[in-house]
């Protein structure tokens, strides 16, 4: 079982969107029995809460369900249990690097490192308008396709 953890700041916008979209992509590819998907935040501000309603609506508009996801903070056990710990932006990657045991540092990367895109970060849409949530969804879909391609090559 390959375990993928998506991480943003509060685990209510970007990382749950990536979680829901990628879980859907994994299921569509028939690999749900081989790839497990989760998400978390570097802060615990929203622990136990649903994703942001704007993220949930934008995802639903595109056929993705985020209602099963609850916000949580990255736990020390994540560094041991997860195979891929993918930050949405450089700031969260730096925060993860500060708390990650050295022997697990190789698991940390930016999510969009797997995609051939002109951007390397998924921007935080929280304080913006609906266009920001649409942009996040589009980047997550593209990043998910690229990540799934990478994982398929390594699963064979």
MOUR-V152772 format. One record per backbone hydrogen bond with DSSP energy under -1.0 kcal/mol. NH is the residue of the N-H (numbers start at 1). CO is the residue of the C=O. E is the energy in kcal/mol with one decimal. If there is no record, write none. Layout:
# MOUR-V152772
nh co e
NH CO E
NH CO E
This chain:
# MOUR-V152772
nh co e
2 34 -3.1
4 36 -2.9
5 84 -3.1
6 38 -2.2
7 86 -2.7
8 40 -1.5
17 13 -1.3
18 14 -2.6
19 15 -2.5
20 16 -2.9
21 17 -2.7
22 18 -2.7
23 19 -2.3
24 20 -1.8
25 21 -2.5
26 22 -2.9
27 23 -2.3
28 24 -2.7
29 25 -1.4
30 27 -1.5
31 26 -2.4
34 31 -2.2
35 31 -1.8
36 2 -3.1
38 4 -2.0
40 6 -2.2
41 72 -2.4
42 8 -1.9
43 9 -2.5
47 44 -1.4
48 71 -3.6
49 46 -2.8
52 12 -3.1
56 52 -2.4
57 53 -2.4
58 54 -2.3
59 55 -2.5
60 56 -2.5
61 57 -2.4
62 59 -1.1
63 60 -1.7
64 59 -2.7
69 66 -1.9
71 49 -3.2
74 41 -2.9
78 75 -1.6
81 77 -2.9
82 78 -2.4
83 3 -2.1
84 3 -2.0
85 107 -2.7
86 5 -3.2
87 109 -2.7
88 7 -2.2
93 89 -1.9
94 90 -2.7
95 91 -2.0
96 92 -2.3
97 93 -2.5
98 94 -1.6
100 96 -1.5
104 101 -2.4
105 102 -1.4
107 104 -2.0
108 105 -1.6
109 85 -1.8
111 87 -2.9
113 110 -1.5
114 111 -1.4
115 112 -1.1
117 115 -1.4
122 88 -3.1
128 125 -1.8
132 129 -1.1
134 130 -1.9
135 131 -2.3
136 132 -2.1
137 133 -2.1
138 134 -2.4
139 135 -2.7
140 136 -2.7
141 137 -2.5
142 138 -2.2
143 139 -3.0
144 140 -2.7
145 141 -2.0
146 142 -1.9
147 143 -2.7
148 144 -2.8
149 145 -2.1
150 146 -2.1
151 147 -2.7
152 148 -2.7
153 149 -1.7
154 150 -1.4
155 151 -1.6
156 152 -1.1
